[in-house]
Amino acid sequence: MRRRMGMGRAWGCLAALGLAGGLAAAQGRPLVADLGVCSSLATDTYPADTQNWFDAGRNAQVVFYAQLLFPVDPLPDETLPDGPAEPWHPPMAVSAPMALSNTDDEHYAEAEWLDPAGNSLARFGMTLTARAKSDWVTISGRAYIPHTFAMAIGTRDRRAAAGQTRLPDQQGQYTVRLKVDGGSVGLAFFRMLSTAPQQGSAAAVPGAPAAQAAATPVAVPTLPPLRLP
């Protein structure tokens, strides 16, 4: 009799766990509001231009930029698919201080740059710290949490802060893959029309304007939310 009662309690616990899982809020996947490449960021840290071709004689760097919106109450088609038994987590070697916030929406974003042959030349990841509720944006009556990811590589110098291991020294199309919380969310691409000259060769394209000095790229953890009309 005791054994039957124990089994009953066990089934009751399982049922409670199942109900709790069914009532848990669905985790929303990021919606890409803006994703692309540019030559620099403006003073307000938004893209200063829009282009997908670069010339090492004129452009000292290539900047990747992504504005992401996370739905507060995701619709069924905006939720993440069922994942593995153990939740994905960012590499243990990457850490960031916890931010004081009234929301719990930390995410980990990582971008990898691939050359025309598909070989990696830069990889950088960072924790997108939680945003305060006052930073949320409302679009068509629905609330979203904005996050921004940005990084740059040099066309003439390697940017160690961006995890750059090689120069984009091949002409052709390059690809930038963005992942958030371990899942792919988008691709950006650009073309290198010409590469940086080798040491000892001509340093500039005849008649080309002098390129601006490349500033050390800084990761942009969070930016002011999009100001929508």
N, C-alpha and C positions, 0 to 999 in steps of 0.2 A: 504494500500500500504506500509506504514511504517512497518507494522507487517511482511509482506512478505520479505521485505528487511532485517529485523532483523533476520528472520529465515535463509535467505541466508547466512548472515555473520556467523551465528552459525554453519551451515553445513560446511562452508569454514574453520572455525577454527578446527572443528573435523577432516576434511580431512587432514589439515596440521599436526595435532598431529599424526594421523595415519601414515602419510608419514615419520614423524620424527622417530616414533617408528620402522618403517621398515628399516630405514637407520642406526639405532643405531648399533654400533659394538656388536657382540655377546660376551658374557662373557665366557671365557674358564674355564673349570674345570681342577683341578690339575691332572697331570699325575705322577704316582708314579714311580720314578726311582730306589729307594732303600728303603726297609722297612723291619725291623727285630729287633731282640734283641741281645744284647751282654753283656759281663760282665763289660766292661769299654770302655771309649773313649781314643784314642791315643792323643798325644800332639797336633796334628793338628785337633782335635775334630771329627775325623772320627772313626768308630768302630775299636777297637784294636783286635777284634776277631769276630767270628761268631759261635753262638751256640744257641740251643733252649732247653737245659736242664740245670738245676741249682741244686746245693747242698748247703744248708745254711752253712754246715761245711767248704766249700771251697770258695763259692762266697758270698761276703758281700752285693752285690747289683745286680739288674737286670736293664739294660739300654734299653730303647726303642728309636729307631732311625728311622727317615723318611726323605728321600731326595725327594723333590717335584719339578716338573717342570711345569710352567704355560705357555702354548703356547701364544705367542704374537698375532699371527693371527690364531685363532683356526679353525680347520676344522669342518664341521657340526657335526661329531660324537664326537667332543671334547668339545662341548658347554654344558653348564648347562641346565637342563630341565626347562621349565617354572615353576616359583615358585608362591607363594601366592601373593596376591595383594600388601601387604607391604613387602619390602625386609627384609630378615633376618639380624639381627645385633648381635654382641657379647653381653654377659651380661654387663649391665651398671656398675657393680661393678669392672669390669676388664678394666684397662686403660693402655695406653702406650704412651710415648711421640712421637709426629710426627717426622719423620726423614726427613732431607733435601734430596730430591731426584728429579731426572727428570722423574720419572715414578710414576704412580698412581696405585699401585698394592698391597695395604695393604690387608691382609687376617687374619682371626682368626682361629687358630688351637686348637683342644682340644682332649686329649687322656683320655680314661677311662680304668682302669684295672679291670678285673673281675676274681673272683676265680673259681674253678671247679664247684661250685654250682650256678654260675651266679651272685653272689653278688659283688657289687662294693667295692674295697679296696683302690683305688686311682683315683683321677681325677685332671687334670691340664690343663689350657688353657692359651694361650698367643697370642698376636698380632704379626704377622709376618710383620715387617716394610718393606716399599717399598725399592726396590733395584735400584741402579743407572744403567743406560743403559750400562755402562762399565762392569757390572757384568753379563750381559746376556751371554748365551752360544748358540752356533750354532751347531745343529745336523742335518745331512743330508740336509743342506741348509735351515733349518727353525730355527727361533729364539725362545728361551725359557727363562723365568725368573726363576732362581733357588731359592728355599727356603728350609730351614732345620728346623726340629722340633726334639727335644731330651729331654728326662726326665728319671729319675731313681727312683726306690723304693728300700728300704733296706730289706734284708732278716732277719736281726737281730734287726734293729732299724727302727722306723717310721720316714719318711722324711716329715716333715711338709711343706717344700718348694715345694714338689711335690704333695701336697694334699693327702698324704697317711694317712689313718685312721686306718689300721690294717696291721699286718704282713701277708705274704703269708704262713700261718700256716697249710695249707692242702697240702697233696701230690696229684698230678694230674696235669691236663692241665689248664693253665691260658690263658686268652685272653686279648689283648689290641686292643681297637677300636679307630680309628683315624677319626675325623671329621674336615673338613675345610669349613668355612663359613656355618656351619650348616648341611652340607651334608656328609654322610659317604664316605670315600675314600679308606679304606683298613683295614685289620685285620692282627695282628701278634699273634703268640702263642708260649708258652714255657711250659715245664714241670718242676715241683718241685719234685726231687727225694727224698729229705729229707728236713725237716723243722728245724728251729732253736730249740735247746733243751730248755726246760722250766727251769726257775730259780731253782737252786739247783740240777739239773741233770748234767750228763756229758756234758762238754762244747765243746768237739771236737771228731771227728771221729778218732779212733785209726789208726795211720799211715798216716793220712791226712796231707798235707803240711799246714803250717800256712797261713791263709787267709790274704790278704792285708787289711789294715785299710780302711774303707769306707769313702771316702771324701764326704763332703756335696754336693749333686747334684745341679748343676746350670742349669737353662734353657738355651738352646742355641738358641737365637733368629734368628740369621742369620750366615751362615758360608761362607767361600770362595766358589765360584762356582766350580762345578766339573771340573777337568782338564782332558779332554778327548783327546785321541790321534788323 
